[in-house]
Amino acid sequence: MSEPFFSDPEGTREQILAATYRALSRHGYADLTISAIGEEFEKSPSLVYRHYDSKDDLVLACLSYMLDQFETRFTDEEITDPRCRLESFLGWGLVEDLSDEEDEFIASLVELRSLAVHDDDYGRHFSRSDRVFERHLATILRAGIEHGVFQDRDPDRVAVILNTLVFGSLVRRATQQDADQPWIEHVRAELATFLETQVYADDVAVRLFDDD
């Protein structure tokens, strides 16, 4: 999105969570240890053990912090260009080229979401994250309707469709081994058609991925 979540962490807690983010991106969940997190932490690794009991405590705290930051950042911003805001959210899951760190973190995120099948703590987190993202999308859609640039469709239902498409794309990106991923182009084309016919008003052009 607009800026890294841990570009300038303040205080010991944020620095530990930033170290968790880096270690998770580097090692993935299965190979993540508190020691590996400590190696990413600029201060004494003993501080990590002092603040958190397990790697799951750290990972869940990191995910919760990032979600809180997303929620705060975007609920505080006025939506002056609903089309641009919507396409910015949708586009990051379907761009062809991401940095290695972004790809690694997406893979870790997909790995963590699979834990929600059997782990209630992860289940609660990802249920909340879906609500946050869908509420954000619905807010954008309502703004677009009010500005006259979107069709008068049920924002909550459309938000569920769009959020599911984005996360489904992330899952496929993270779990597919082929270097060539032509499916991305197909999904992007169908998403553009959906926006053009089901979301945008007649005189609003779809500019998703124009800058690729």
C-alpha positions in Angstrom: 0.0 0.0 0.0 1.2 3.6 0.5 4.2 3.1 2.8 5.9 0.2 4.6 4.3 -0.6 7.9 7.6 -0.7 9.7 9.6 2.0 7.9 10.4 3.8 11.1 9.4 1.7 14.2 9.3 3.6 17.4 10.0 2.0 20.8 10.9 -1.5 21.7 7.5 -3.1 21.0 7.3 -1.8 17.4 11.0 -2.7 16.8 10.3 -6.3 17.9 7.3 -6.5 15.6 9.3 -5.1 12.8 11.9 -7.8 13.4 9.1 -10.3 13.4 7.9 -9.1 10.0 11.4 -9.4 8.5 12.0 -12.8 10.0 8.6 -14.1 8.9 9.2 -12.8 5.4 12.7 -14.4 5.3 12.0 -17.8 6.9 8.2 -18.4 6.6 6.1 -19.6 9.5 7.3 -23.2 9.6 10.9 -22.3 10.0 10.4 -19.2 12.2 11.8 -19.2 15.7 12.1 -16.6 18.4 15.9 -16.9 17.9 15.5 -16.0 14.2 13.4 -13.0 15.2 16.1 -12.0 17.7 18.6 -12.0 15.0 16.6 -9.4 13.1 16.2 -7.3 16.3 18.8 -4.5 16.7 18.7 -4.6 20.5 19.4 -7.5 22.9 17.4 -10.6 21.8 16.6 -11.2 25.4 14.1 -8.4 25.2 12.1 -10.5 22.7 11.7 -13.2 25.3 10.8 -10.7 28.0 7.9 -9.3 26.0 6.5 -12.4 24.3 6.1 -16.1 25.3 6.0 -17.8 21.9 6.4 -17.2 18.2 2.7 -17.3 17.7 2.3 -14.5 20.2 4.8 -12.5 18.2 3.2 -13.3 14.8 -0.3 -12.5 16.0 0.8 -9.3 17.5 2.6 -8.4 14.3 -0.4 -9.1 12.2 -2.7 -7.3 14.5 -0.4 -4.2 14.5 -0.3 -4.1 10.7 -4.1 -4.4 10.5 -4.5 -1.7 13.1 -2.2 0.5 11.1 -4.1 -0.2 7.9 -7.4 0.5 9.5 -6.3 3.8 11.1 -4.5 5.1 8.0 -7.4 4.6 5.6 -10.3 5.5 7.8 -8.6 8.8 8.5 -8.3 9.7 4.8 -11.0 11.5 2.9 -11.9 9.6 -0.3 -11.7 12.3 -3.0 -11.2 9.9 -5.9 -13.1 6.6 -5.3 -12.0 5.0 -8.6 -8.4 5.6 -8.0 -8.7 4.4 -4.4 -10.5 1.2 -5.4 -8.1 0.4 -8.2 -5.1 1.0 -5.8 -6.5 -1.6 -3.4 -7.3 -4.1 -6.1 -4.2 -3.7 -8.1 -1.6 -4.7 -5.4 -2.8 -8.3 -5.4 -2.6 -8.6 -9.2 0.5 -6.8 -10.2 2.9 -9.0 -12.1 6.1 -7.9 -10.4 6.5 -7.6 -6.6 9.7 -7.2 -4.7 11.2 -10.4 -3.2 10.2 -9.2 0.3 6.6 -8.7 -0.8 6.4 -12.1 -2.4 7.9 -13.7 0.6 5.5 -12.0 3.0 2.5 -12.9 0.9 3.6 -16.6 0.9 3.9 -16.3 4.7 0.5 -14.7 5.0 -1.1 -17.5 3.0 0.7 -20.1 5.2 -0.6 -18.3 8.3 -4.1 -18.2 7.0 -4.1 -22.0 6.6 -3.5 -22.2 10.4 -6.9 -20.7 10.9 -8.5 -24.0 10.0 -7.4 -25.5 13.3 -6.2 -22.5 15.4 -8.9 -20.2 16.9 -6.5 -17.3 17.5 -5.5 -17.2 13.8 -9.1 -17.8 12.8 -10.2 -14.7 14.8 -7.5 -12.6 13.3 -8.3 -13.5 9.7 -12.0 -13.1 10.3 -11.3 -9.7 11.5 -9.0 -8.9 8.6 -11.7 -9.8 6.1 -14.1 -7.5 8.0 -11.6 -4.7 7.9 -10.8 -5.0 4.2 -14.4 -5.5 3.2 -15.5 -2.5 5.3 -12.8 -0.4 3.6 -13.9 -1.5 0.2 -17.6 -0.9 1.0 -16.7 2.6 2.2 -14.9 3.3 -1.1 -17.9 2.0 -3.0 -20.4 4.1 -1.1 -18.2 7.2 -1.8 -18.2 6.3 -5.5 -22.0 6.0 -5.5 -22.3 9.4 -3.7 -20.0 11.0 -6.2 -22.0 9.5 -9.1 -19.1 7.6 -10.5 -20.2 4.1 -9.4 -23.4 2.3 -10.0 -26.0 2.0 -7.2 -25.1 -1.6 -6.2 -25.0 -3.1 -2.7 -21.6 -2.0 -1.5 -21.3 -4.8 1.1 -21.9 -7.5 -1.4 -19.6 -6.1 -4.0 -16.9 -5.6 -1.3 -17.1 -9.4 -0.5 -16.6 -10.3 -4.1 -13.7 -8.0 -4.6 -11.9 -9.0 -1.4 -12.3 -12.7 -2.2 -10.9 -12.2 -5.6 -7.8 -10.3 -4.3 -7.1 -12.8 -1.6 -7.7 -15.8 -4.0 -5.1 -14.2 -6.3 -2.6 -14.0 -3.5 -3.1 -17.6 -2.6 -2.5 -18.7 -6.2 0.5 -16.5 -6.5 2.0 -17.9 -3.3 1.3 -21.6 -4.1 2.0 -21.8 -7.8 5.5 -22.8 -8.7 5.5 -21.8 -12.4 7.6 -18.7 -13.2 5.2 -17.9 -16.0 1.8 -16.9 -14.6 -0.6 -16.1 -17.6 -3.6 -16.5 -15.3 -2.9 -13.1 -13.9 -3.7 -11.5 -17.2 -6.9 -13.4 -17.5 -8.0 -12.4 -14.0 -7.1 -8.8 -14.6 -9.1 -8.7 -17.8 -12.2 -10.2 -16.1 -11.8 -7.9 -13.1 -11.7 -4.9 -15.5 -14.9 -6.2 -17.2 -16.6 -6.7 -13.9 -15.7 -3.1 -12.8 -16.9 -1.7 -16.1 -20.2 -3.5 -16.2 -21.1 -4.0 -12.6 -19.4 -1.2 -10.6 -18.5 1.9 -12.6 -21.0 4.4 -14.1 -21.2 4.5 -17.9 -18.8 7.4 -18.3 -16.1 6.1 -16.0 -13.1 4.4 -17.6 -11.3 1.4 -16.0 -7.6 2.4 -15.7 -6.6 -0.6 -13.6 -3.0 -1.7 -14.5 -2.6 1.1 -17.0 0.8 2.0 -15.4 2.3 -1.5 -15.6 
